[in-house]
Amino acid sequence: MPYARISLHRGKSPQYLRALADGIHQAMVECFAVPSADRFQLIHQHEPGEMIFDRDYAGGPRSDDFTLVAIQTGRPRSAEAKAALYARMAELLEASPGLAPADLLVVVVDGKMEDWSFSHGRQASQLPPEALRP
């Protein structure tokens, strides 16, 4: 049950935002074995001056289309799965909505199910396994 926080400059169309969110989710489904209905995403749009980033650090050059995707997982993923996710996400987002791979920064933070409560104030690690299936 990963969730993604997607940060970018304000001004993109609803269609662009949806394509961005769809590509991110598709990459998580394909590379992290996330069920297709298990989708939790927040899109944060920032005014000029509210996103400060190095345009050339470890890649680039980055444009004003720079997008930061922060993914929090409920269980650890292997280094290989993460590498596949990064590559697939860049590929999908370049195809639609047309995000240049240099403008994509992805951060994955692994967690444990005890770090989550999905509803009713219950710790996810205490739920029966069938409650966590699609």
Wavefront OBJ file of the C-alpha trace (Angstrom):
o trace
v 0.000 0.000 0.000
v 2.436 2.646 -1.071
v 1.296 6.195 -1.442
v 2.864 8.865 -3.572
v 3.287 12.593 -3.034
v 3.796 14.330 -6.348
v 5.223 17.851 -6.274
v 5.507 20.182 -9.257
v 5.020 23.798 -10.247
v 1.449 25.049 -10.561
v -0.023 25.527 -14.005
v -0.346 22.107 -15.602
v -3.681 21.038 -17.073
v -5.927 18.489 -15.350
v -5.103 16.088 -18.205
v -1.370 16.488 -17.590
v -1.830 15.901 -13.852
v -3.942 12.787 -14.490
v -1.398 11.381 -16.964
v 1.371 12.039 -14.438
v -0.546 10.287 -11.642
v -1.536 7.398 -13.947
v 2.054 6.794 -15.083
v 3.369 6.826 -11.526
v 0.711 4.357 -10.437
v 1.265 2.091 -13.444
v 4.984 1.914 -12.652
v 4.192 0.955 -9.035
v 1.739 -1.728 -10.197
v 4.280 -3.190 -12.620
v 7.440 -2.932 -10.517
v 6.230 -3.068 -6.903
v 3.321 -5.522 -7.437
v 0.862 -2.958 -6.074
v -2.765 -3.985 -6.714
v -4.257 -1.744 -9.402
v -7.065 -0.557 -7.098
v -4.588 0.287 -4.308
v -4.072 3.917 -5.240
v -3.298 6.774 -2.892
v -1.690 9.870 -4.404
v -1.418 13.512 -3.428
v -0.508 16.157 -5.970
v 1.116 19.282 -4.567
v 1.338 22.229 -6.940
v 3.709 25.003 -5.975
v 3.905 28.673 -6.845
v 7.122 30.111 -8.298
v 9.781 30.205 -5.587
v 8.174 27.434 -3.524
v 10.194 24.610 -5.113
v 13.904 25.033 -4.706
v 16.022 22.483 -6.542
v 19.456 22.167 -8.098
v 18.982 22.191 -11.848
v 22.095 20.059 -12.494
v 22.763 17.863 -9.416
v 23.350 14.191 -10.355
v 21.665 14.605 -13.698
v 19.832 17.420 -15.333
v 19.601 19.861 -16.716
v 16.266 20.271 -14.955
v 13.625 22.643 -16.262
v 10.633 24.309 -14.651
v 8.800 21.010 -15.318
v 10.836 19.410 -12.496
v 8.693 16.866 -10.649
v 9.481 15.219 -7.310
v 7.775 11.912 -6.555
v 8.073 10.741 -2.930
v 6.788 7.219 -2.356
v 6.217 5.759 1.104
v 5.916 1.978 1.149
v 4.322 -0.332 3.684
v 7.031 -2.938 3.225
v 10.583 -2.898 1.922
v 11.267 -3.423 -1.782
v 14.490 -4.831 -3.192
v 17.126 -2.649 -4.828
v 16.277 -4.367 -8.112
v 12.563 -3.537 -7.793
v 13.411 0.081 -7.017
v 15.755 0.338 -10.003
v 13.032 -1.118 -12.238
v 10.520 1.363 -10.813
v 12.760 4.373 -11.490
v 13.436 3.304 -15.085
v 9.824 2.368 -15.854
v 8.437 5.542 -14.323
v 10.807 7.699 -16.385
v 9.803 5.781 -19.514
v 6.064 6.038 -18.878
v 6.137 9.713 -17.931
v 8.227 10.637 -20.954
v 5.588 8.970 -23.166
v 2.713 10.688 -21.329
v 2.453 13.470 -20.244
v 5.805 14.250 -21.902
v 7.976 14.754 -18.819
v 11.682 14.786 -19.671
v 13.535 12.078 -17.695
v 15.966 14.736 -16.411
v 13.006 16.478 -14.739
v 12.007 13.431 -12.658
v 13.351 12.858 -9.145
v 11.970 9.822 -7.273
v 12.502 9.024 -3.599
v 11.293 5.727 -2.105
v 11.092 5.368 1.668
v 10.492 1.849 2.931
v 8.388 1.323 5.990
v 6.704 -1.367 8.016
v 3.034 -2.167 8.292
v 3.126 -1.089 11.944
v 3.751 2.453 10.658
v 0.309 2.587 8.993
v -3.316 2.875 10.066
v -5.679 2.564 7.115
v -8.869 3.366 9.032
v -10.655 3.210 12.367
v -7.426 3.874 14.275
v -6.265 0.264 13.818
v -2.614 -0.489 13.236
v -2.255 -2.168 9.846
v 0.136 -4.818 11.181
v -2.657 -6.069 13.453
v -5.151 -6.599 10.633
v -5.742 -10.101 9.270
v -3.898 -10.663 5.967
v -7.144 -10.956 4.010
v -8.042 -7.381 5.003
v -4.988 -6.125 3.108
v -5.739 -7.891 -0.167
v -7.546 -6.296 -3.127
l 1 2 3 4 5 6 7 8 9 10 11 12 13 14 15 16 17 18 19 20 21 22 23 24 25 26 27 28 29 30 31 32 33 34 35 36 37 38 39 40 41 42 43 44 45 46 47 48 49 50 51 52 53 54 55 56 57 58 59 60 61 62 63 64 65 66 67 68 69 70 71 72 73 74 75 76 77 78 79 80 81 82 83 84 85 86 87 88 89 90 91 92 93 94 95 96 97 98 99 100 101 102 103 104 105 106 107 108 109 110 111 112 113 114 115 116 117 118 119 120 121 122 123 124 125 126 127 128 129 130 131 132 133 134
